[in-house]
């Protein structure tokens, strides 16, 4: 499965050492939340229940979830993605794509028939008559940034619930667009909402994610994850960052401005901007494979899509040097406000 952030592949292919790369291949915020000083005990002792409770309460507040008991912390949303098919027991799942590639194999591994559809109506047609059907979509979607109105998602979850099914909404990038989140309604029957901590806060290595779902399902998922699912340091970092409203507000403004700069830069280079979020820009070009190679030879790694060779996804440069190196490789002037 191809993913962004695969610098080991880049190093092996192009012979450039690790410190020679600018990694723009992920949608991870390059301006990471400043890590707090952590007590030594968080590293040496087992995670404590009161710290888990504190994290869950902070996450519930940040995501607008009324009842913290409906929120399950996990060591990254990937752990939840792989458990959900088995726990839900769906015999047929439909994935709205193209999107994050791990959903289809996860449901297939659990024995479900999987249909990949480009639109919700086509997905519903494919699920007609299925026992405990599951419909999965990302909002905003990765890689094109497509969004679906929350009211439609809630109605869709209600419709699936009447058939014993579930709508899974992956909100990995919803921190940059909180108004589209259905997290506040995550306790409704037929709805599971996944939230990723690491992307917006720029701390993917912390491995922290959450599911919002009805209480009985939340309890089952917690039991399946087992005790001490989230490390002590991750509990502390997550709690602190999720409670920092001022940082989050300022970061949303900064990311929106930088994404606009990146779109301008890529348009000047001849790319057609076809989607994105404040954390990444998706572009199209018939010369995309050649551009991917040219950028890589300059030590700039962007996300390519083997199944859609005309597409490239660019994350945000981390600093002024990164902006200048990208603009120089693209052969265009850096927008005045960038860097």
C-alpha positions in Angstrom: 0.0 0.0 0.0 1.5 3.3 -1.1 1.5 6.1 1.6 3.0 9.5 2.0 6.0 9.9 4.3 7.8 6.9 2.8 11.2 8.6 2.8 13.0 5.2 3.0 11.8 4.5 -0.5 12.9 7.9 -1.7 16.4 7.5 -0.1 16.8 4.1 -1.7 15.7 5.2 -5.1 17.6 8.5 -5.4 20.6 8.0 -3.1 20.0 11.2 -1.1 20.6 10.9 2.6 17.8 11.6 5.1 18.9 15.1 6.0 18.8 16.1 2.3 15.0 15.7 1.9 12.0 18.1 2.2 9.1 15.8 2.8 5.9 17.3 1.3 4.3 13.9 0.7 2.0 13.9 3.7 -0.9 16.0 4.9 0.8 16.5 8.3 1.1 20.0 9.7 4.8 21.1 9.4 4.3 23.5 12.3 4.0 21.0 15.1 2.5 21.8 18.5 5.2 22.6 20.9 5.8 19.6 23.2 5.3 20.2 26.9 7.8 19.1 29.5 6.7 15.7 30.6 7.3 14.2 34.0 9.7 11.2 34.1 6.9 9.0 35.5 4.9 9.2 32.3 7.8 7.3 30.6 8.4 4.8 33.4 4.9 4.0 34.8 1.9 2.4 33.1 -0.6 4.9 31.8 -3.0 5.9 34.6 -6.8 5.8 34.3 -7.2 9.4 35.5 -4.9 10.6 32.7 -7.0 8.7 30.2 -10.1 10.3 31.5 -8.6 13.7 31.3 -7.6 13.2 27.7 -11.0 11.9 26.8 -12.7 14.9 28.4 -10.3 17.3 26.6 -11.0 15.6 23.3 -14.8 15.6 23.8 -14.6 19.4 24.4 -12.4 20.0 21.4 -14.6 17.9 19.1 -17.9 19.1 20.5 -18.9 15.6 21.8 -21.5 16.0 24.5 -20.8 12.7 26.3 -17.1 11.7 26.8 -18.3 8.1 27.3 -19.0 7.9 23.6 -15.4 8.8 22.7 -12.7 6.1 22.5 -9.0 7.0 22.5 -6.7 4.7 20.5 -3.0 4.5 19.4 -3.8 6.1 16.1 -6.9 5.9 13.9 -5.2 3.2 11.9 -5.8 0.8 14.9 -9.5 1.7 14.8 -9.7 1.3 11.0 -8.5 -2.3 11.3 -10.8 -3.2 14.2 -14.0 -1.7 13.0 -14.8 -4.2 10.2 -14.6 -7.1 12.7 -16.5 -5.4 15.4 -19.3 -4.1 13.2 -19.6 -7.5 11.4 -20.7 -6.0 8.1 -21.0 -8.4 5.2 -20.9 -5.6 2.6 -19.0 -2.3 2.7 -18.9 0.6 0.3 -16.0 3.0 0.3 -16.4 6.5 -1.3 -13.3 7.1 -3.3 -10.7 7.6 -4.4 -9.7 8.0 -0.8 -7.4 6.7 2.0 -6.3 3.3 0.8 -6.5 1.3 4.0 -10.3 0.9 4.3 -10.8 -1.5 1.4 -8.2 -4.1 2.6 -9.3 -3.8 6.2 -12.9 -4.7 5.3 -11.9 -7.4 2.9 -9.7 -8.9 5.6 -12.7 -9.2 7.8 -14.6 -11.1 5.1 -16.8 -8.3 3.7 -17.5 -7.7 0.1 -16.2 -4.2 -0.7 -17.5 -1.9 -3.4 -15.6 1.3 -4.2 -17.9 4.0 -5.5 -17.3 7.6 -6.4 -20.7 8.9 -5.1 -22.9 8.3 -2.2 -26.0 7.3 -4.3 -23.9 4.6 -6.1 -22.6 3.3 -2.8 -26.2 3.0 -1.4 -27.3 1.1 -4.5 -24.4 -1.3 -4.0 -25.4 -1.8 -0.4 -29.1 -2.5 -1.1 -30.2 -5.6 0.7 -26.9 -6.1 2.5 -26.9 -7.3 6.1 -25.4 -4.7 8.5 -24.1 -2.6 5.6 -21.2 -0.2 6.1 -20.5 3.0 4.2 -17.2 4.7 4.6 -16.2 8.2 3.5 -13.6 10.8 4.5 -14.7 14.3 5.2 -12.8 16.3 4.0 -11.7 13.6 1.6 -8.1 12.7 1.0 -6.6 13.5 -1.4 -9.1 15.9 -3.2 -10.5 17.7 -0.1 -14.1 17.0 -1.2 -16.6 17.7 1.6 -20.1 16.5 2.4 -22.6 18.5 4.3 -23.1 17.4 7.9 -26.9 17.3 7.6 -26.6 14.9 4.7 -24.3 12.7 6.7 -26.6 12.6 9.7 -29.6 11.7 7.5 -27.4 9.0 5.8 -26.5 7.5 9.2 -30.1 7.4 10.2 -31.0 5.6 6.9 -28.2 3.0 7.4 -29.2 2.5 11.0 -32.7 1.3 10.0 -31.0 -1.5 8.0 -28.7 -2.4 10.9 -25.8 -0.6 9.2 -23.2 2.0 9.9 -21.8 5.2 8.4 -18.1 5.6 9.1 -17.0 9.2 8.7 -13.2 9.7 8.8 -12.5 13.2 9.9 -8.8 13.0 9.9 -8.5 16.5 8.3 -11.6 18.1 9.9 -9.6 20.1 12.5 -9.0 22.6 9.7 -12.7 22.8 8.9 -14.5 22.1 12.3 -17.9 23.3 10.9 -18.2 20.1 8.8 -17.7 17.7 11.7 -20.5 15.3 12.7 -18.6 14.5 15.9 -21.3 16.1 18.1 -23.8 13.6 16.7 -21.4 10.6 17.0 -23.5 8.8 19.6 -26.4 8.3 17.2 -27.1 4.8 16.1 -25.6 4.0 12.8 -22.7 6.5 13.0 -19.0 6.2 13.8 -16.7 9.2 13.6 -12.9 8.9 13.5 -10.6 11.7 14.5 -6.9 11.9 14.0 -4.7 13.9 16.4 -1.4 13.8 14.6 -2.2 15.5 11.3 -3.4 18.9 12.5 -1.1 19.1 15.5 1.9 17.9 13.5 2.7 15.1 15.9 2.0 11.9 13.9 4.6 10.0 15.8 2.5 10.3 19.0 0.1 7.8 17.4 -3.2 9.1 18.8 -6.7 8.9 17.4 -10.3 8.7 18.6 -13.6 7.1 17.7 -16.9 8.7 18.5 -19.8 6.2 18.5 -22.8 5.0 20.5 -22.0 4.0 24.1 -22.4 0.2 23.6 -20.1 0.3 20.6 -17.6 2.6 22.4 -17.5 0.1 25.3 -16.9 -2.8 22.9 -14.1 -1.0 21.1 -12.4 0.0 24.4 -12.5 -3.6 25.5 -11.1 -4.7 22.1 -8.2 -2.3 22.4 -7.4 -3.5 25.9 -5.8 -1.8 28.8 -3.1 0.9 28.4 -3.9 1.3 24.7 -2.6 4.9 24.7 0.9 5.6 26.1 1.3 7.9 29.1 3.2 10.6 27.1 0.6 10.5 24.4 -2.2 11.0 27.0 -0.4 14.1 28.4 0.5 15.6 25.0 -2.9 15.1 23.6 -4.7 16.5 26.6 -2.5 19.7 26.6 -2.8 20.3 22.8 -6.5 19.6 22.6 -7.2 22.1 25.4 -5.1 24.9 23.7 -7.9 26.8 21.9 -5.7 29.8 21.1 -3.0 27.7 19.3 -5.7 25.9 17.3 -7.4 29.1 16.2 -4.2 30.7 15.2 -3.0 27.6 13.4 -6.1 27.4 11.3 -5.5 30.9 10.0 -1.9 30.2 9.3 -2.5 27.0 7.4 -5.2 28.6 5.3 -2.9 31.4 4.3 0.0 29.0 3.5 -2.2 26.7 1.5 -3.3 29.7 -0.6 0.3 30.6 -1.2 1.1 27.0 -2.2 -1.8 27.0 -4.7 -0.5 30.2 -6.2 3.0 28.8 -6.5 1.8 25.6 -8.2 -0.5 27.4 -10.6 2.4 29.6 -11.7 4.4 26.4 -12.4 1.7 25.3 -14.8 -0.2 22.8 -12.6 -4.0 22.7 -12.4 -5.2 22.8 -8.8 -8.0 20.2 -8.5 -8.5 20.0 -4.8 -7.0 20.0 -1.3 -7.4 21.3 2.2 -5.4 23.9 4.2 -2.9 21.0 4.9 -2.3 19.9 1.3 -2.9 20.8 -2.4 -3.8 18.3 -5.1 -2.7 19.2 -8.6 -3.1 17.7 -12.1 -0.6 17.7 -15.0 0.1 15.4 -17.9 3.8 15.8 -16.9 3.2 14.8 -13.3 5.5 11.7 -13.4 8.3 13.8 -14.8 7.7 16.5 -12.2 7.7 13.9 -9.4 11.1 12.7 -10.6 12.5 16.2 -11.0 11.4 17.2 -7.6 12.8 14.0 -6.0 16.2 14.6 -7.7 16.2 18.0 -5.9 15.4 16.3 -2.6 11.7 17.2 -2.5 9.3 14.3 -2.0 5.7 14.7 -3.0 2.8 12.3 -3.1 2.3 10.4 -6.3 -0.6 8.2 -7.2 0.3 5.1 -9.2 -3.4 4.6 -10.1 -3.8 8.2 -11.2 -0.5 9.2 -12.7 -1.6 12.7 -13.7 -2.0 13.7 -10.0 0.4 15.0 -7.4 -0.3 16.1 -3.8 1.9 18.7 -2.2 2.0 19.3 1.6 3.2 22.6 3.1 6.8 23.5 3.4 7.9 23.9 7.0 10.0 27.0 6.7 11.4 29.8 4.5 14.2 27.6 3.2 11.7 25.0 2.1 9.5 27.5 0.3 12.5 28.9 -1.6 13.8 25.4 -2.5 10.4 24.4 -3.8 10.0 27.6 -5.9 13.5 27.3 -7.3 12.9 23.7 -8.3 9.6 24.6 -9.9 11.3 27.4 -11.7 8.9 30.2 -10.6 9.1 33.2 -8.3 8.1 32.7 -4.7 4.8 34.6 -3.9 5.6 37.7 -1.9 3.8 36.4 1.2 5.3 33.0 1.3 8.1 31.8 3.6 
